[in-house]
């Protein structure tokens, strides 16, 4: 087991990793920018190293500074959290070249799943169902338009790199294809430095269901059931829950079997997530996140398995501590992402938190990196905390969630708490009757 690890991240995920490492007897090193000098993760860690100015390009994306900090403090491994450098295979190579261990998958696994078109070709070869479409290398507009006609409108143009909905356009008619393609390419080039796209069938009312997988370096891979992440705005997840509402045992087995097959196809080690679209009895692979997900506490709540513990254990040379037959799920869990944003416009709301009070009680967990008096900087993601609620069933879970949201207090800035208080009173959400387009339509009606 490691004696000391460095956490190449900030905020709530850095705090969350520190808690598990401390439980395991592993010392932690935090890194921080100018803006994060008084952050909670800096206070919690055993040591902290300043790595640069506030903008991410001068601090949290500086792999050279992070590796130098690890070497200077005697860390044996680097935990990337999520975001920043967590899915950067070049950074993984640099970590390994420096004689350190990356707590996550290999650079080869990240590269295999880093581009959507290549990943889908790999999944097709492995027998995992993918959305019907064109995932080839050729990018001539005549060819892409021809493939769109073969697929049948409406189609979806998607950037092959990156995520978050950037470089994505729905096209209803052939006459709109050329303009939509140009727009998607411009956005993809600006966001990811890669303007290549794929063209797929547009799935009209899908649910977004993902399967948590975990592999080790001895050829083992397991799943830890599914999460439903269909409540989204602009392709960004807002609410996540497990198990997925309406999930049948037959569908769960088919989907989780496919996810494990996908992980084994790339010899995956560590925590990862296989993401699917589901509609009318059919499911399709869309991508793999080769890292720990923001919503991983939902899976921890229903399985009782600490995913960060498993990450550290596997990276240090151990095998998975559980076998597939030992992984059972218990009850229901829901996570709400609490962001420092206007709850209607979703514009960021940096500033000073004058009062911060979190709910408690049976089945309530809050992962956060802020406190009363903390000044939220404008440089980073607006996530300030996650509310995770667990109950014996979905009805009890929703009841606890309503109570917890009423107890949650964040003063001094705007947050998305009012949105969640509104949503838990909605019949569609209460009944689990929503797809990935539902929230956008709901917010449009409210406006």
C-alpha positions in Angstrom: 0.0 0.0 0.0 1.1 3.6 -0.7 2.5 5.7 2.2 1.7 9.0 0.5 -0.3 10.1 -2.5 -0.8 13.5 -4.2 -4.3 14.6 -5.3 -4.2 16.5 -8.6 -7.5 18.2 -8.1 -9.4 20.6 -5.9 -12.8 21.2 -4.2 -15.1 18.5 -3.1 -13.5 15.6 -5.0 -10.1 16.4 -3.4 -11.7 16.4 0.0 -13.5 13.1 -0.8 -10.3 11.4 -1.8 -8.5 12.7 1.3 -11.1 11.2 3.6 -10.7 7.7 2.2 -6.9 7.9 2.0 -6.9 8.9 5.7 -9.1 6.0 6.6 -6.5 3.7 4.8 -3.6 5.3 6.7 -2.3 6.9 3.5 -0.9 10.5 3.8 -2.1 13.1 1.3 -0.6 16.0 -0.5 -2.9 18.7 -1.9 -2.0 21.1 -4.7 -3.5 24.6 -4.9 -3.6 27.7 -7.0 -3.5 31.3 -5.8 -7.3 31.3 -5.6 -7.4 28.1 -3.5 -5.0 29.1 -0.8 -7.8 29.0 1.8 -9.7 26.0 0.3 -10.9 23.2 2.5 -8.9 20.5 0.6 -5.7 22.4 1.5 -6.6 22.4 5.2 -7.6 18.7 5.2 -4.5 17.4 3.5 -1.3 16.4 5.4 0.8 18.7 3.2 0.0 21.3 0.5 2.0 22.6 -2.4 1.3 25.8 -4.3 1.5 25.2 -8.1 0.6 28.5 -9.7 -1.7 31.3 -10.6 -5.5 31.0 -10.4 -6.3 30.2 -14.1 -6.3 26.4 -14.7 -3.8 26.7 -17.5 -1.3 28.1 -14.9 -2.1 25.6 -12.2 -4.4 22.5 -12.3 -3.6 21.7 -16.0 0.1 22.1 -15.5 1.1 18.4 -15.4 4.8 19.3 -15.0 4.2 21.3 -11.8 2.0 18.6 -10.4 4.6 15.9 -11.0 7.3 18.1 -9.6 5.2 18.6 -6.5 4.7 14.8 -6.1 8.5 14.1 -6.5 9.4 16.9 -4.1 7.1 15.6 -1.3 7.9 12.0 -1.7 4.5 10.9 -3.0 4.4 7.5 -4.7 1.2 8.0 -6.7 -1.1 10.7 -8.1 -4.9 10.6 -7.9 -6.4 12.8 -10.6 -10.0 13.0 -9.3 -12.2 13.9 -12.2 -11.9 16.7 -14.8 -8.6 18.5 -15.3 -6.0 15.9 -16.2 -7.9 12.8 -15.2 -8.5 11.6 -18.8 -5.3 12.9 -20.4 -3.2 10.0 -21.6 -0.1 12.2 -22.1 -0.2 13.1 -18.5 -0.5 9.5 -17.5 2.6 8.7 -19.6 4.5 11.6 -17.9 3.5 10.3 -14.5 4.8 6.8 -15.3 8.0 8.2 -16.9 8.7 10.1 -13.6 8.6 6.8 -11.7 5.2 7.5 -10.1 1.9 5.6 -10.3 -1.3 7.0 -11.8 -4.3 6.0 -9.7 -6.5 5.2 -12.7 -6.4 3.4 -16.0 -3.5 3.0 -18.4 -2.8 5.6 -21.0 -3.6 3.0 -23.6 -7.1 2.4 -22.2 -7.8 6.2 -22.0 -6.7 6.5 -25.7 -8.8 3.6 -26.7 -11.9 5.4 -25.4 -10.9 9.0 -25.9 -12.3 9.4 -29.4 -16.0 8.5 -29.9 -15.6 7.1 -33.4 -12.7 4.8 -32.6 -14.3 3.8 -29.3 -17.5 2.8 -31.1 -15.7 0.8 -33.7 -13.9 -1.0 -30.9 -17.2 -1.7 -29.1 -18.8 -3.0 -32.3 -15.9 -5.4 -32.7 -16.4 -6.5 -29.0 -20.1 -7.1 -29.6 -21.4 -4.2 -27.6 -24.4 -2.5 -29.3 -23.8 1.1 -30.6 -26.1 3.8 -32.0 -26.5 3.1 -35.7 -24.5 5.6 -37.7 -21.2 6.5 -39.4 -18.1 6.3 -37.3 -15.5 6.2 -40.0 -12.3 8.3 -40.7 -13.4 9.9 -44.0 -14.8 13.4 -43.4 -15.8 14.7 -46.8 -19.1 16.5 -46.7 -20.6 14.6 -49.6 -19.9 11.3 -47.8 -21.2 12.5 -44.5 -24.4 13.8 -46.1 -24.8 10.5 -48.0 -24.4 8.6 -44.7 -27.0 10.8 -43.1 -29.5 9.9 -45.8 -28.8 6.2 -45.3 -29.3 6.5 -41.6 -32.5 8.4 -42.0 -33.5 11.8 -40.6 -33.4 13.1 -38.0 -29.7 12.6 -37.4 -27.2 13.8 -34.8 -23.8 15.2 -35.8 -21.4 14.8 -32.9 -17.8 15.8 -32.4 -15.6 12.7 -32.1 -13.5 14.3 -29.3 -14.5 15.8 -26.0 -18.0 15.9 -24.5 -20.5 18.1 -22.7 -22.6 18.6 -25.8 -20.1 20.7 -27.7 -19.9 20.1 -31.4 -23.3 18.4 -31.3 -26.2 19.3 -33.7 -29.6 17.7 -34.4 -30.5 17.8 -38.0 -34.1 17.4 -39.1 -33.8 17.7 -42.9 -31.2 17.2 -45.6 -31.3 20.8 -46.5 -30.1 21.7 -43.0 -27.2 19.3 -43.0 -24.4 21.4 -44.5 -25.0 24.4 -42.2 -25.3 22.2 -39.1 -22.1 20.3 -40.0 -20.1 23.6 -40.4 -21.4 24.9 -37.1 -20.6 21.6 -35.3 -17.1 21.5 -36.8 -16.4 25.1 -35.7 -17.5 24.5 -32.2 -15.6 21.2 -32.0 -12.4 22.8 -33.3 -12.6 25.6 -30.8 -13.4 23.3 -27.8 -11.2 20.3 -28.6 -8.8 21.3 -31.4 -10.4 18.5 -33.5 -13.2 19.2 -36.0 -13.9 15.6 -37.1 -17.4 14.3 -36.4 -19.5 11.2 -36.6 -23.1 11.0 -37.7 -25.7 8.9 -35.9 -29.4 8.1 -35.7 -31.2 10.6 -33.5 -32.7 8.7 -30.6 -35.9 10.6 -29.9 -36.7 10.1 -26.2 -33.9 8.1 -24.7 -32.9 7.7 -21.1 -29.2 8.1 -20.2 -28.2 5.0 -18.3 -24.6 4.3 -17.2 -23.0 1.3 -15.7 -20.2 1.6 -13.1 -17.4 -0.8 -13.9 -14.2 -1.6 -12.1 -11.2 -3.6 -13.3 -7.8 -4.6 -11.8 -4.5 -5.6 -13.3 -5.1 -9.3 -13.0 -7.8 -9.4 -15.8 -10.8 -9.1 -13.4 -13.7 -6.7 -14.2 -17.0 -6.3 -12.4 -20.0 -4.0 -12.6 -21.6 -2.2 -9.7 -25.0 -1.8 -11.3 -26.5 1.2 -13.2 -27.2 4.9 -12.6 -29.9 6.8 -14.4 -28.6 10.3 -15.4 -31.5 11.4 -17.7 -32.2 14.6 -15.9 -29.9 16.9 -17.9 -29.6 20.4 -19.1 -27.4 21.1 -22.2 -26.1 17.6 -21.9 -24.9 18.2 -18.4 -26.2 15.9 -15.7 -28.3 17.5 -12.9 -29.7 14.6 -11.0 -28.5 11.0 -10.9 -30.1 7.9 -9.3 -29.7 4.2 -8.8 -31.3 1.8 -9.6 -32.7 3.3 -12.8 -36.5 3.7 -12.5 -38.4 1.0 -14.4 -35.3 -1.2 -14.9 -36.1 -4.8 -15.4 -33.8 -7.7 -14.4 -33.4 -8.8 -18.0 -32.4 -5.4 -19.2 -30.1 -4.9 -16.3 -28.3 -8.1 -17.0 -28.0 -7.3 -20.7 -26.7 -3.8 -20.0 -24.3 -4.8 -17.2 -22.9 -7.8 -19.2 -22.3 -5.4 -22.2 -20.5 -2.9 -19.9 -18.2 -5.6 -18.4 -17.5 -6.9 -21.9 -16.5 -3.3 -22.9 -14.2 -2.9 -20.0 -12.5 -6.2 -20.7 -12.0 -5.4 -24.3 -9.6 -2.6 -23.4 -8.0 -4.4 -20.4 -9.4 -1.8 -18.1 -8.0 -1.1 -14.7 -9.6 1.2 -12.1 -13.0 2.9 -11.9 -14.8 3.7 -15.1 -18.3 4.2 -16.5 -19.9 2.8 -19.6 -22.7 5.1 -20.8 -25.7 4.0 -22.8 -28.8 5.5 -24.4 -31.9 3.4 -23.8 -35.3 3.6 -25.6 -38.1 1.2 -26.3 -36.2 -1.9 -25.2 -33.0 -1.1 -27.0 -29.8 0.3 -25.6 -26.7 1.6 -27.3 -23.2 2.4 -26.2 -22.3 6.1 -26.5 -19.0 6.5 -24.6 -16.8 5.5 -21.7 -15.6 7.8 -19.0 -12.2 6.5 -18.0 -12.2 8.0 -14.5 -14.2 8.3 -11.4 -17.6 10.1 -12.0 -19.1 13.0 -10.2 -22.0 10.8 -9.3 -20.0 7.9 -7.9 -21.5 8.3 -4.4 -24.8 7.0 -5.7 -23.2 3.7 -6.4 -21.4 3.7 -3.1 -24.7 4.3 -1.3 -26.5 1.3 -2.8 -23.5 -1.2 -2.8 -21.7 -0.1 0.4 -18.4 -0.2 -1.6 -15.9 2.7 -1.3 -14.8 3.3 -4.9 -11.8 5.5 -4.0 -10.6 2.7 -1.6 -10.8 0.3 -4.5 -8.9 2.8 -6.8 -6.1 3.1 -4.3 -6.0 -0.6 -3.6 -5.8 -1.6 -7.3 -3.3 1.1 -8.2 -1.0 -0.1 -5.4 -0.9 -3.6 -6.9 -3.8 -5.3 -5.2 -6.7 -7.1 -6.9 -10.3 -6.1 -6.5 -11.6 -6.8 -3.0 -14.9 -8.1 -4.2 -16.1 -10.6 -6.7 -19.2 -10.0 -8.9 -21.3 -12.4 -6.9 -20.6 -10.5 -3.7 -21.8 -7.2 -5.1 -25.4 -6.6 -4.1 -27.5 -3.4 -4.2 -29.6 -2.2 -1.4 -32.4 0.3 -1.6 -32.4 3.5 -3.7 -30.1 6.5 -3.9 -30.3 9.9 -5.6 -27.7 12.7 -6.0 -28.3 16.4 -6.7 -25.4 18.5 -7.9 -25.5 21.8 -6.0 -23.9 24.5 -8.2 -23.1 28.1 -7.5 -25.4 29.2 -10.3 -28.6 31.2 -10.8 -31.3 28.5 -10.6 -33.1 29.9 -13.7 -30.4 31.2 -16.0 -27.6 28.9 -14.8 -25.1 31.7 -15.0 -22.2 31.3 -12.5 -22.6 33.0 -9.1 -19.1 33.4 -7.6 -18.8 35.3 -4.4 -18.6 34.8 -0.6 -20.7 32.2 1.1 -22.0 33.9 4.3 -23.7 30.9 5.8 -23.4 27.2 4.9 -25.4 24.6 6.6 -25.8 21.0 5.4 -28.6 18.6 6.2 -28.1 15.4 8.3 -29.9 12.3 9.5 -30.2 8.8 8.4 -29.4 8.2 4.7 -28.0 11.7 4.1 -24.5 12.4 2.7 -23.1 15.7 1.6 -19.8 15.9 -0.3 -18.5 19.5 -0.4 -15.4 21.6 -0.4 -16.8 24.9 0.9 -17.7 26.5 4.2 -19.2 29.6 5.8 -17.0 32.5 4.8 -15.5 30.7 1.8 -15.0 32.9 -1.3 -15.9 31.0 -4.5 -13.5 32.0 -7.3 -14.6 32.6 -10.8 -12.0 30.3 -12.4 -13.4 26.9 -11.9 -16.4 24.6 -12.3 -19.4 25.9 -10.3 -20.1 22.7 -8.4 -19.9 23.4 -4.7 -21.4 20.2 -3.3 -23.3 17.1 -3.8 -26.3 15.9 -1.8 -26.7 12.2 -1.8 -29.7 10.6 -0.2 -30.3 6.8 0.4 -33.5 5.1 1.3 -34.9 1.6 1.5 -36.8 2.3 -1.8 -37.4 5.2 -4.2 -40.4 6.5 -2.3 -38.5 6.8 1.0 -35.5 8.2 -0.8 -37.6 11.0 -2.4 -39.1 11.8 1.0 -35.7 12.1 2.6 -34.5 14.2 -0.4 -37.3 16.7 0.1 -36.5 17.0 3.8 -32.8 17.3 3.1 -33.2 20.0 0.5 -35.4 22.0 2.9 -32.6 21.9 5.5 -29.8 22.8 3.1 -28.8 26.5 3.5 -26.3 28.4 1.3 -26.4 32.2 1.8 -24.5 34.9 0.1 -24.6 33.5 -3.4 -27.2 32.0 -5.8 -27.3 28.2 -6.0 -29.4 25.5 -7.8 -31.1 24.5 -4.5 -34.4 26.2 -5.4 -34.5 24.2 -8.7 -34.1 20.9 -6.9 -36.8 21.9 -4.4 -39.1 22.6 -7.3 -38.2 19.3 -9.1 -38.8 17.0 -6.2 -42.4 18.2 -6.2 -42.9 17.4 -9.9 -45.0 14.4 -10.7 -42.8 13.2 -13.6 -39.7 13.3 -11.4 -41.5 11.6 -8.5 -42.7 8.8 -10.8 -39.3 8.5 -12.6 -41.0 9.4 -15.9 -38.5 11.5 -17.7 -35.9 11.3 -20.5 -32.8 13.3 -21.4 -35.0 16.1 -23.0 -37.4 16.4 -20.2 -35.6 19.0 -18.1 -35.0 21.4 -21.0 -38.7 21.2 -21.9 -39.7 21.8 -18.3 -37.5 24.8 -17.9 -38.7 26.2 -21.2 -42.3 26.0 -20.0 -41.4 27.6 -16.7 -39.9 30.6 -18.5 
